[in-house]
Amino acid sequence: MRYRPGHKAEVHQKIVKDASRRVLSEGLNGAAVAAVMRDTGLTHGGFYKHFESKDELLLESLREAFREIADNLAHAAEQLHPEGAWKAIVKAYLTPDYCDHPERGCPLPALAPELARVDKKMKGQIVNELVKYKDRMLPFMPGRRTADKERAFFSIFSTMVGAMEIARMLPEPAMREMVLASARDFLLHSF
């Protein structure tokens, strides 16, 4: 059976998107090859037509997750005047929606402990994705010099990631919102 041009690339992208959602919601082990391929309507054997290894799929799914959150945050930031762009990022990130749906949010609060334990080779590739994420957000950060913007990025994102991790541990929506609102208010009044 012949497929139209671009079919393989489309299927590959669908596999990566599905794996990305699974990884964010279930962790690095959530992207079991059989489950990801089944979700895409393909067989386990078809996996190797698209990826050399599960690690390759994990890296591509993380790359997709970082790209997606960066696009969403950049879009929110671009709606405001440059001086207030970082505030839009804070408001967009610290939401009950991202808290309740890790599959649509930032990979850092969803996966940080697991990412810290991956092997050295994979960790280096993940760090490359983190650097791209930082570089994408840097123009929106407060500060005049690059060093000031980097300091702000690390302060703002560390606070947001930590707040999101804590909020996700809490059973009650009101408790989760209190944590998110506290972090949001703290950040918005700190710079």
Salt bridges, closest charged atoms under 4 A:
GLU10 OE1 - ARG4 NH2 2.77
ASP18 OD2 - LYS14 NZ 3.03
GLU26 OE2 - ARG22 NH1 3.28
ASP39 OD2 - ARG22 NE 2.72
GLU60 OE1 - HIS12 NE2 2.77
GLU64 OE2 - LYS17 NZ 2.75
GLU64 OE2 - ARG67 NH2 2.59
GLU68 OE1 - LYS17 NZ 3.85
GLU68 OE2 - ARG21 NH1 3.01
ASP71 OD2 - ARG67 NH1 2.49
ASP71 OD1 - ARG136 NH1 2.58
GLU83 OE1 - HIS81 ND1 2.22
ASP97 OD1 - ARG104 NH2 2.34
ASP100 OD1 - ARG176 NE 3.28
GLU103 OE2 - HIS101 ND1 3.22
GLU129 OE2 - ARG63 NE 3.01
GLU129 OE2 - LYS132 NZ 3.18
ASP135 OD1 - LYS134 NZ 3.14
ASP148 OD1 - ARG145 NH2 3.06
ASP148 OD1 - ARG151 NH2 2.68
GLU150 OE2 - LYS134 NZ 3.01
GLU177 OE2 - ARG184 NH2 2.74
